[in-house]
Amino acid sequence: MDNGQTKRIGIIGVVIKDREKTGPRVNELLSQYARIIVARMGLPYKKRVNVISLIVEADTNEIGALTGKLGMLPNVQVKSMLV
């Protein structure tokens, strides 16, 4: 989507506390936003949580839409940083 805004590079950290319940929905959202995801790394730390690190390139509206939708899921925490 090109709405005239400048594309930015961002890092998004996603922490999933209950993969069984929330994991499929997280993957569904990431698939919907695949066009802005440059790289993805997952760490299944089974004792506590699962962590996904994303590198994204998009305008702030698109990045905000993805992080907002992820953050609304139960048992999911999201933090982002843009440069």
C-alpha positions in Angstrom: 0.0 0.0 0.0 1.5 3.3 -1.1 -0.3 6.2 0.7 2.4 8.7 0.3 4.0 8.0 3.6 7.7 7.2 4.0 8.6 3.6 4.5 10.5 2.9 7.7 12.5 0.0 9.0 11.2 -1.5 12.3 11.8 -4.3 14.7 8.8 -5.9 16.3 9.1 -8.3 19.3 6.2 -10.6 19.9 5.9 -12.7 23.1 3.3 -15.4 23.1 2.4 -16.9 26.5 0.0 -19.6 25.3 1.0 -20.9 21.9 -1.6 -23.6 21.8 -4.5 -21.1 22.0 -3.0 -18.0 20.4 -0.3 -19.3 18.0 -2.5 -20.0 15.0 -4.0 -16.5 15.1 -0.6 -14.9 15.4 0.6 -16.9 12.3 -2.6 -15.9 10.5 -1.9 -12.2 11.1 1.7 -12.5 10.1 0.7 -14.2 6.9 -1.7 -11.3 6.2 1.1 -8.8 6.6 3.8 -10.9 4.9 4.4 -8.2 2.3 5.9 -5.9 5.0 7.9 -8.6 6.8 11.6 -8.6 5.7 12.8 -11.3 8.2 11.3 -13.4 10.9 12.9 -15.5 13.7 11.1 -17.6 16.2 12.3 -18.9 19.5 10.2 -21.6 21.1 11.2 -21.3 24.8 8.9 -24.1 25.9 9.4 -23.6 29.6 7.9 -20.1 29.6 7.0 -18.4 26.4 7.5 -18.3 22.6 9.3 -15.3 21.1 9.0 -14.0 17.5 11.3 -11.3 16.2 10.3 -9.5 13.0 12.1 -7.0 10.8 9.6 -5.0 8.9 9.6 -2.2 6.2 6.4 -0.2 5.8 4.9 3.1 6.7 3.9 3.8 10.3 0.2 3.1 9.6 0.9 -0.4 8.3 3.3 -1.2 11.1 0.9 0.2 13.7 -2.0 -1.9 12.2 0.0 -5.1 12.6 1.3 -4.4 16.1 -2.2 -3.2 17.2 -3.9 -6.4 16.0 -1.2 -8.6 17.5 -1.4 -6.7 20.8 -5.1 -7.3 21.0 -4.7 -11.0 21.1 -5.0 -12.7 24.5 -1.6 -13.9 26.0 0.4 -11.8 23.5 2.7 -8.9 24.2 4.1 -6.7 21.5 6.9 -4.1 21.4 8.2 -2.2 18.4 10.9 0.2 17.5 11.2 2.2 14.3 14.2 3.9 12.7 
